[in-house]
Amino acid sequence: MPMKKLSLKEADDLALSFRTEYGIGNSQPFHAKTILRKLNILTVYRPLSEDLHGLSLKSKDGKCFMLINSNRTRGHQHFTIAHELYHLFYEEHPIPHIDEENEGMSRPIPEQNADAFASALLLPSNAVKQMIPEPELQQKKVSIATILKIEQFFSVSRKALLNRMLKLKFISQEQ
């Protein structure tokens, strides 16, 4: 049976249930290393080629492993970790794969779902919305200062933040 693409709401709900299950408040930053330790996921940070982000594996007895590209920014590493958590915890039959850059190509549905989950896990919609001043929110024109504040608070990449804000309709495509 082919996997279906998660809606924005489904990704948000899944991320919220993950946050609740593992004791992460809905408005606090996601501390990747703390969660990895709590979940007992062996994680190795190593320099990888520029187009590789990370890799995850799950053994038949449930032990998990991640390899994360240490050449990437901390925000990018956090996104990769959240992305790989989706594969490890929510895919019915996770297939070992390497998460790599494929600009301009359509990503397979499991990869799109992992991206949607990671985005929702790292940037809870209500928490992001609360950090945007009302006038900026109404005009869908968020200031650079606000973007930087949110980016720093949640330790995410600017690209991840802007994509999330666009999907949540907090900013316009033009901005």
Rosetta silent file (secondary structure, phi, psi, omega in degrees, C-alpha in Angstrom):
SEQUENCE: MPMKKLSLKEADDLALSFRTEYGIGNSQPFHAKTILRKLNILTVYRPLSEDLHGLSLKSKDGKCFMLINSNRTRGHQHFTIAHELYHLFYEEHPIPHIDEENEGMSRPIPEQNADAFASALLLPSNAVKQMIPEPELQQKKVSIATILKIEQFFSVSRKALLNRMLKLKFISQEQ
SCORE:     score description
SCORE:     0.000 S_00000001
   1 L     0.000  124.749 -178.048    0.000    0.000    0.000 S_00000001
   2 L   -68.418  145.053  179.358    1.577    3.320   -1.009 S_00000001
   3 L   -73.524  141.581  177.853    2.301    5.823    1.713 S_00000001
   4 L   -96.653  153.553  179.745    0.176    8.970    1.701 S_00000001
   5 L   -75.476  134.191  177.592    1.530   12.458    2.046 S_00000001
   6 L   -70.396  138.302  171.849    0.958   14.066    5.462 S_00000001
   7 L   -77.834  167.971  177.138   -1.165   17.185    5.529 S_00000001
   8 H   -57.854  -44.947 -179.796    0.085   20.219    7.429 S_00000001
   9 H   -64.430  -42.385  179.296   -2.368   19.421   10.255 S_00000001
  10 H   -63.212  -41.352  177.987   -1.322   15.751   10.392 S_00000001
  11 H   -64.529  -43.548  178.093    2.353   16.723   10.607 S_00000001
  12 H   -61.219  -44.966 -179.391    1.552   19.269   13.335 S_00000001
  13 H   -63.770  -42.137  179.150   -0.500   16.707   15.295 S_00000001
  14 H   -63.540  -44.763  179.440    2.230   14.065   14.999 S_00000001
  15 H   -64.364  -41.052  178.804    4.897   16.534   16.153 S_00000001
  16 H   -63.574  -41.704  179.585    2.711   17.684   19.060 S_00000001
  17 H   -66.936  -35.994  176.187    2.133   14.085   20.181 S_00000001
  18 H   -63.585  -47.807  179.060    5.909   13.438   19.985 S_00000001
  19 H   -58.008  -44.615 -179.218    6.593   16.583   22.045 S_00000001
  20 H   -64.351  -47.445 -177.437    3.966   15.526   24.614 S_00000001
  21 H   -60.856  -35.041 -176.105    5.202   11.925   24.825 S_00000001
  22 L  -106.297   18.109  170.930    8.793   12.992   25.428 S_00000001
  23 L    69.287   33.407  177.562    8.098   15.910   27.764 S_00000001
  24 L  -104.724  120.978  178.822    8.904   18.796   25.436 S_00000001
  25 L   -60.616  153.041 -175.577    6.691   21.822   25.973 S_00000001
  26 L   -74.777   -7.154  178.888    4.800   23.087   22.936 S_00000001
  27 L  -123.611    9.639  179.151    6.475   26.488   23.026 S_00000001
  28 L  -103.278  157.716  178.920   10.011   25.566   23.952 S_00000001
  29 L   -63.995  153.059  176.485   12.925   24.823   21.633 S_00000001
  30 L   -85.911  114.799  179.310   13.635   21.218   20.647 S_00000001
  31 L   -95.045   96.131 -171.782   16.955   20.203   22.257 S_00000001
  32 H   -55.857  -50.652 -175.984   18.127   17.518   19.850 S_00000001
  33 H   -63.693  -35.786  177.837   21.016   16.096   21.871 S_00000001
  34 H   -63.630  -45.649 -179.673   18.868   15.830   25.022 S_00000001
  35 H   -65.907  -41.629  179.332   16.157   13.915   23.141 S_00000001
  36 H   -60.396  -41.388  177.174   18.691   11.648   21.426 S_00000001
  37 H   -65.647  -45.564 -178.858   20.143   10.724   24.839 S_00000001
  38 H   -59.350  -38.308 -179.086   16.647   10.256   26.328 S_00000001
  39 L   -86.923    0.404  179.994   15.691    7.941   23.440 S_00000001
  40 L    55.891   44.138  178.206   19.031    6.119   23.688 S_00000001
  41 L   -96.926  116.484  176.799   19.807    6.723   20.005 S_00000001
  42 E   -65.504  120.904 -176.348   23.485    6.244   19.246 S_00000001
  43 E  -127.160  129.663  179.370   24.418    9.372   17.286 S_00000001
  44 E  -119.056  131.126  176.631   27.678   10.068   15.531 S_00000001
  45 E  -106.417  119.693 -179.947   28.600   13.490   14.147 S_00000001
  46 E  -141.308  150.618  173.794   31.151   13.323   11.327 S_00000001
  47 L   -66.629  128.099  177.508   32.115   15.508    8.387 S_00000001
  48 L  -123.392  172.624  178.862   30.338   14.179    5.295 S_00000001
  49 L   -62.789  158.428 -172.607   30.222   15.424    1.737 S_00000001
  50 L   -58.608  -32.532 -176.341   28.312   18.677    1.217 S_00000001
  51 L   -88.244    0.030  178.035   25.235   17.020   -0.347 S_00000001
  52 E  -103.885  133.238 -179.124   24.762   14.479    2.475 S_00000001
  53 E   -99.950  -48.184 -176.950   22.779   15.436    5.569 S_00000001
  54 E  -178.967 -177.307 -177.446   22.542   12.274    7.608 S_00000001
  55 E  -151.824  147.143  174.991   21.527    8.656    7.878 S_00000001
  56 E  -137.306  149.131  178.849   19.429    6.610   10.264 S_00000001
  57 E  -139.628  148.598  175.885   19.099    2.895   10.939 S_00000001
  58 E  -133.759  125.139 -179.823   16.863    0.831   13.203 S_00000001
  59 L   -78.736  167.210  179.661   17.715   -2.760   14.127 S_00000001
  60 L   -61.884  -27.160  178.969   15.144   -5.513   14.403 S_00000001
  61 L   -91.068   10.541  172.640   15.379   -5.276   18.190 S_00000001
  62 L    91.007    0.706  178.193   14.564   -1.539   18.078 S_00000001
  63 L   -74.482  139.150 -174.667   18.025   -0.062   18.613 S_00000001
  64 E  -117.824  150.574 -179.769   18.511    3.163   16.664 S_00000001
  65 E  -139.914  141.568  173.053   21.510    4.868   15.096 S_00000001
  66 E  -132.370  143.139  170.397   22.021    8.237   13.413 S_00000001
  67 E  -118.605  123.895 -175.183   24.937    9.665   11.494 S_00000001
  68 E  -120.011  136.743 -179.653   24.794   13.464   11.215 S_00000001
  69 E   -72.191  110.411 -178.711   26.906   15.687    8.959 S_00000001
  70 L   -76.202   -8.515  175.853   29.007   17.843   11.299 S_00000001
  71 L   -76.640  -14.162 -179.570   29.915   20.149    8.383 S_00000001
  72 L   -84.259  159.429  177.326   26.363   21.522    8.454 S_00000001
  73 L   -64.715  161.225  178.512   25.190   24.368   10.681 S_00000001
  74 H   -58.347  -42.685  178.477   23.650   23.502   14.051 S_00000001
  75 H   -59.771  -40.975  179.029   20.221   24.519   12.729 S_00000001
  76 H   -68.324  -39.796  177.290   20.603   22.203    9.754 S_00000001
  77 H   -61.152  -41.265  178.570   21.783   19.375   12.028 S_00000001
  78 H   -61.062  -42.531  179.187   18.681   19.845   14.206 S_00000001
  79 H   -62.835  -43.593  179.869   16.457   19.594   11.129 S_00000001
  80 H   -61.502  -42.936  179.148   18.251   16.417   10.007 S_00000001
  81 H   -62.011  -47.367  179.156   17.847   14.851   13.454 S_00000001
  82 H   -62.168  -40.126  178.098   14.117   15.687   13.557 S_00000001
  83 H   -60.068  -47.309 -178.137   13.757   14.374    9.978 S_00000001
  84 H   -68.853  -30.940  175.991   15.456   11.093   10.903 S_00000001
  85 H   -59.783  -37.647  177.293   13.290   10.736   14.039 S_00000001
  86 H   -59.319  -48.670 -179.353   10.276   10.570   11.720 S_00000001
  87 H   -59.599  -41.950 -176.039   11.852    7.696    9.786 S_00000001
  88 H   -73.488  -33.707 -172.258   12.755    5.834   12.973 S_00000001
  89 H  -107.938  -20.179 -173.139    9.482    6.293   14.870 S_00000001
  90 H  -121.986  -14.281  175.048    6.689    6.783   12.351 S_00000001
  91 L   -79.004  136.404 -177.766    7.502    4.890    9.171 S_00000001
  92 L   -63.975  -45.091  179.334    5.928    1.476    9.196 S_00000001
  93 L  -130.685   79.596 -177.170    8.903   -0.177    7.517 S_00000001
  94 L   -61.901  133.539  179.620   11.841    2.228    7.664 S_00000001
  95 L  -106.511  125.784  177.762   14.322    1.565    4.908 S_00000001
  96 L   -54.499  131.313 -179.843   17.928    2.534    5.604 S_00000001
  97 E  -152.875  163.280  175.056   18.726    5.508    3.423 S_00000001
  98 E  -105.157  127.166  177.261   21.020    8.473    3.255 S_00000001
  99 E   -81.677  113.366 -176.836   19.313   11.850    3.461 S_00000001
 100 E  -132.264  162.671 -179.412   20.939   13.872    0.718 S_00000001
 101 L   -68.858  133.151  173.056   20.484   17.089   -1.207 S_00000001
 102 L  -146.186   62.387 -179.015   18.436   16.773   -4.385 S_00000001
 103 L   -54.368  137.862  175.188   17.586   20.332   -5.351 S_00000001
 104 L    80.776   -9.239  179.901   15.034   20.654   -8.114 S_00000001
 105 L  -103.317  147.599  177.379   13.980   17.018   -7.908 S_00000001
 106 L   -72.762  127.010 -179.715   10.697   15.841   -6.468 S_00000001
 107 L   -81.704  145.060  176.483   11.352   14.122   -3.158 S_00000001
 108 L   -59.711  153.977 -177.104    9.722   10.755   -2.429 S_00000001
 109 H   -54.579  -44.302  178.214    6.661   10.898   -0.142 S_00000001
 110 H   -58.789  -34.087  178.689    8.465    9.422    2.905 S_00000001
 111 H   -71.827  -39.609  176.425   11.066   12.203    2.583 S_00000001
 112 H   -62.764  -41.742  179.328    8.375   14.881    2.228 S_00000001
 113 H   -64.821  -41.977  179.060    6.634   13.481    5.318 S_00000001
 114 H   -64.218  -38.584  177.127    9.881   13.447    7.303 S_00000001
 115 H   -65.207  -43.701 -179.637   10.515   17.070    6.285 S_00000001
 116 H   -63.652  -42.820  178.046    6.973   18.117    7.284 S_00000001
 117 H   -63.223  -46.919 -179.101    7.313   16.367   10.650 S_00000001
 118 H   -59.356  -43.872  179.626   10.755   17.896   11.285 S_00000001
 119 H   -61.001  -45.606 -179.832    9.469   21.347   10.466 S_00000001
 120 H   -69.350  -35.831 -179.788    6.483   20.967   12.802 S_00000001
 121 H   -68.266  -42.898 -177.412    8.596   19.426   15.564 S_00000001
 122 H   -78.391  -30.908 -173.619   11.214   22.172   15.499 S_00000001
 123 L  -130.583   75.496  179.787    8.820   25.080   14.894 S_00000001
 124 L   -56.920  131.280 -172.766    5.423   24.538   16.587 S_00000001
 125 H   -55.033  -46.466 -178.467    2.922   26.745   14.769 S_00000001
 126 H   -64.920  -38.327 -179.710    1.430   28.397   17.878 S_00000001
 127 H   -66.854  -41.445  178.237    4.846   29.147   19.364 S_00000001
 128 H   -64.554  -45.644 -179.133    6.068   30.723   16.121 S_00000001
 129 H   -58.883  -41.331 -179.440    2.862   32.738   15.794 S_00000001
 130 H   -64.401  -23.567 -178.140    3.209   34.068   19.359 S_00000001
 131 L   -87.291   -7.280 -179.299    6.681   35.402   18.556 S_00000001
 132 L   -98.457  123.438  177.820    5.466   37.493   15.604 S_00000001
 133 L   -58.091  142.171 -175.754    4.134   40.958   16.473 S_00000001
 134 H   -50.452  -47.351 -179.703    0.454   41.332   15.494 S_00000001
 135 H   -60.245  -37.935  178.750    1.001   44.090   12.866 S_00000001
 136 H   -67.136  -39.761 -179.975    3.632   41.978   11.103 S_00000001
 137 H   -65.178  -44.924 -179.347    1.361   38.949   11.208 S_00000001
 138 H   -63.664  -38.466 -178.543   -1.624   40.840    9.773 S_00000001
 139 H   -84.638   -6.105 -174.164    0.429   42.289    6.918 S_00000001
 140 L    52.681   39.525  179.592    2.200   38.961    6.281 S_00000001
 141 L  -135.157   86.292 -176.270    5.388   40.996    6.334 S_00000001
 142 L   -84.678  133.118 -177.389    7.595   39.728    9.119 S_00000001
 143 L   -70.859  157.041  176.558   10.646   41.863    9.878 S_00000001
 144 H   -59.778  -38.954  179.412   14.189   40.560    9.619 S_00000001
 145 H   -59.658  -42.506  179.327   14.580   41.240   13.351 S_00000001
 146 H   -67.664  -41.981  179.291   11.614   38.973   14.138 S_00000001
 147 H   -60.758  -46.149  179.614   12.900   36.264   11.792 S_00000001
 148 H   -62.550  -40.299  179.290   16.333   36.357   13.432 S_00000001
 149 H   -61.930  -46.018 -179.500   14.772   36.221   16.918 S_00000001
 150 H   -66.759  -44.513  179.715   12.687   33.134   16.025 S_00000001
 151 H   -57.209  -45.852 -179.381   15.588   31.476   14.194 S_00000001
 152 H   -69.510  -41.945 -178.324   17.880   31.928   17.213 S_00000001
 153 H   -60.639  -44.419 -176.814   15.257   30.903   19.778 S_00000001
 154 H   -93.344   -1.699  179.968   14.465   27.602   18.047 S_00000001
 155 L    52.319   54.243  179.096   18.034   26.961   16.742 S_00000001
 156 L  -121.618  165.591  176.212   16.882   26.332   13.191 S_00000001
 157 L   -76.787  155.146  178.572   18.195   27.316    9.792 S_00000001
 158 H   -62.363  -39.892  179.857   16.718   30.366    8.119 S_00000001
 159 H   -59.198  -46.045  179.474   15.605   28.211    5.178 S_00000001
 160 H   -62.516  -42.784 -179.583   13.656   25.877    7.491 S_00000001
 161 H   -64.375  -47.880 -178.395   12.064   28.821    9.292 S_00000001
 162 H   -64.421  -39.774  176.703   11.047   30.646    6.118 S_00000001
 163 H   -61.885  -42.196  179.409    9.601   27.462    4.574 S_00000001
 164 H   -65.571  -44.862 -179.802    7.588   26.821    7.738 S_00000001
 165 H   -64.248  -34.451  177.018    6.338   30.416    7.934 S_00000001
 166 H   -67.450  -45.488  179.209    5.308   30.273    4.280 S_00000001
 167 H   -63.542  -34.478  178.819    3.382   27.005    4.776 S_00000001
 168 L   -82.328   -2.408  179.546    1.671   28.473    7.835 S_00000001
 169 L    64.882   32.098  174.318    0.827   31.584    5.770 S_00000001
 170 L   -85.300  -20.360  174.609    2.655   33.892    8.181 S_00000001
 171 L  -135.090  162.502  178.191    4.572   35.336    5.229 S_00000001
 172 L   -96.107  163.517  177.210    3.877   35.622    1.540 S_00000001
 173 L   -58.542  -38.368 -179.041    5.904   34.040   -1.258 S_00000001
 174 L   -61.827  -40.084 -179.094    7.046   37.522   -2.286 S_00000001
 175 L   -67.664    0.000    0.000    8.538   38.215    1.122 S_00000001
